[in-house]
Amino acid sequence: MSKSEGSGSEVPFLPRQQDEDIVLVQEEREDADFKRIIRQLNLKVTTQRLAILKCLHEGRRHVTAQELFEKVSVRNPEIGFATVYRFLRTLTEGHFVTEVRMGGLPARYELAPKRHHDHLTCTDCGKIVEFENRTIETLQEKVAKQFGFHLTHHILELYGVCPSCQAKKS
C-alpha cells in the first residue's frame, strides 16, 4: 500500500472500485428464521431467545453484548445480562452470529448474514462499513489454493480512519 508523498497527510492510496464490486448487505428475517436458528442449536424455542434474536436483528448492527442487553431489557426487563451473554456466545459458537473485535475494545456482534461480507472499521469513531468485493474474494481463493488450502470460511476486517474522522483532523 503506497502513501501520498509530500502532501503532509498520510492518506493511503486505494484504487477506485467499480460499482458492481461493492454491495451493502441488507437482509430481512422473520420469526420462522429465528425459530430455525434456535432449533439448529438443539435448544428449546423460548420467548427470551426469540426476543434476543429479534433485538439483535433490528436497528443498528454490530452491537456490544451490553448494548444488546440494554435493547432487550427495554422490551423484556425480566431477561438478565447473563442470559443475553450466554445465548450470544452460543449463537457465535454455532456460527449464527459473527463477532467483530477491534483492538482492546469490546467485541461487537451481528447476525451472520446469509451472504458473506467483509468490514471496514474506523479506528477513531468505531464506525463499521460492510462491503463485498468480488476481486478480494477471488484473490483470497487464489492465495488459499497457492498454499494448498481448501478455504471453508474467513473474516476480513480492514482498519483505518473514516472520511468524517479524517475531516475532523484537518
C-alpha positions in Angstrom: 0.0 0.0 0.0 1.5 3.3 -1.0 1.0 6.6 0.7 0.7 10.0 -0.8 4.0 11.7 -0.5 4.9 15.4 0.0 1.4 16.4 0.9 1.9 16.2 4.7 -1.1 13.9 5.0 -0.5 10.2 5.3 -3.6 9.0 3.4 -3.5 5.5 2.0 -4.0 5.2 -1.8 -6.7 2.8 -2.7 -7.7 2.1 -6.3 -11.2 3.2 -7.2 -13.5 0.2 -7.3 -16.2 -0.5 -9.8 -19.8 -0.1 -8.6 -20.5 -3.7 -9.3 -17.8 -4.7 -6.9 -19.4 -3.0 -3.9 -22.6 -4.3 -2.3 -24.0 -3.3 1.0 -25.7 -6.2 2.8 -29.3 -5.8 4.0 -31.4 -8.8 4.9 -34.8 -9.3 6.4 -35.6 -12.1 8.7 -38.8 -13.4 10.2 -39.9 -15.3 13.3 -39.6 -18.6 11.4 -35.9 -17.8 10.7 -35.2 -17.2 14.3 -37.0 -20.4 15.4 -35.0 -22.3 12.9 -31.7 -20.9 14.3 -32.7 -21.9 17.8 -33.7 -25.4 16.8 -30.4 -25.8 14.8 -28.6 -25.1 18.1 -30.6 -28.0 19.6 -32.2 -25.6 22.0 -35.8 -25.1 23.0 -37.6 -22.2 21.3 -38.4 -19.7 24.2 -39.8 -16.2 24.2 -36.5 -15.0 25.7 -34.3 -16.4 22.9 -36.7 -15.1 20.3 -36.6 -11.6 21.9 -32.8 -11.6 21.9 -32.6 -12.6 18.3 -35.2 -10.0 17.3 -33.3 -7.3 19.1 -30.1 -8.4 17.5 -31.7 -8.2 14.1 -33.4 -4.9 14.5 -31.8 -1.5 14.2 -28.1 -0.9 14.4 -25.8 -3.7 13.6 -22.6 -4.5 15.3 -23.7 -4.1 18.9 -21.8 -5.0 22.0 -23.2 -7.5 24.5 -24.1 -4.6 26.8 -25.9 -2.7 24.0 -27.9 -5.7 23.1 -28.8 -6.3 26.7 -30.0 -2.7 27.1 -32.1 -3.0 24.0 -33.6 -6.4 25.1 -34.3 -5.2 28.6 -36.4 -2.2 27.4 -38.9 -4.7 26.0 -38.2 -7.6 28.3 -36.9 -6.4 31.7 -37.1 -10.0 33.1 -34.2 -11.0 30.8 -30.9 -10.6 32.6 -27.4 -9.8 31.1 -26.1 -13.3 31.8 -28.9 -14.8 29.7 -28.2 -12.4 26.8 -24.5 -13.0 27.0 -24.7 -16.8 27.2 -27.1 -17.0 24.3 -24.9 -14.6 22.3 -21.9 -16.9 22.9 -23.9 -19.9 21.9 -25.0 -18.2 18.7 -21.4 -17.2 18.0 -20.1 -20.7 18.6 -22.8 -22.1 16.3 -21.8 -19.5 13.6 -25.2 -17.8 13.6 -23.6 -14.6 15.0 -20.4 -13.0 13.8 -18.1 -11.5 16.4 -16.0 -8.4 15.3 -13.1 -7.4 17.5 -11.1 -4.2 17.3 -8.0 -3.9 19.5 -8.9 -3.8 23.1 -12.5 -2.6 22.6 -15.5 -4.8 23.5 -16.5 -7.3 20.9 -19.3 -6.3 18.6 -21.9 -8.8 17.3 -24.1 -9.2 14.3 -26.4 -11.9 13.0 -24.3 -13.9 10.5 -25.6 -12.8 7.0 -27.0 -15.2 4.5 -24.4 -13.8 2.2 -20.8 -13.2 3.1 -19.4 -9.7 3.6 -16.3 -8.0 5.0 -15.8 -5.0 7.2 -14.0 -1.6 7.2 -13.7 -0.2 10.7 -12.8 3.3 11.7 -10.1 3.2 14.5 -11.2 6.7 15.7 -15.0 6.5 16.0 -15.6 2.8 15.6 -17.9 3.1 12.6 -18.2 -0.2 10.7 -18.9 -0.3 7.0 -19.9 -3.6 5.4 -18.9 -4.4 1.9 -18.5 -7.2 -0.7 -15.8 -7.2 -3.3 -15.5 -9.9 -5.8 -11.9 -9.2 -6.6 -10.9 -9.6 -3.0 -12.8 -12.8 -2.7 -11.2 -14.2 -5.8 -7.7 -13.2 -4.6 -8.3 -15.0 -1.2 -9.3 -18.2 -3.0 -6.1 -18.0 -5.1 -4.0 -17.5 -2.0 -5.6 -20.4 -0.3 -5.1 -22.6 -3.4 -1.5 -21.5 -3.7 -0.8 -22.8 -0.2 -2.8 -26.0 -0.7 -5.8 -25.0 1.5 -9.4 -25.7 0.9 -11.0 -22.5 2.1 -14.0 -23.1 4.4 -14.7 -19.6 5.6 -12.9 -16.4 6.5 -13.3 -13.0 8.2 -11.7 -9.9 6.6 -11.6 -6.8 8.7 -9.8 -3.7 7.5 -9.0 -0.8 9.8 -8.4 2.8 9.1 -9.9 6.3 9.6 -13.3 7.1 8.0 -13.8 10.3 5.9 -15.7 12.0 8.8 -12.8 11.5 11.2 -10.3 12.5 8.6 -12.2 15.8 8.1 -12.2 16.4 11.8 -8.4 16.1 11.9 -7.9 18.6 9.1 
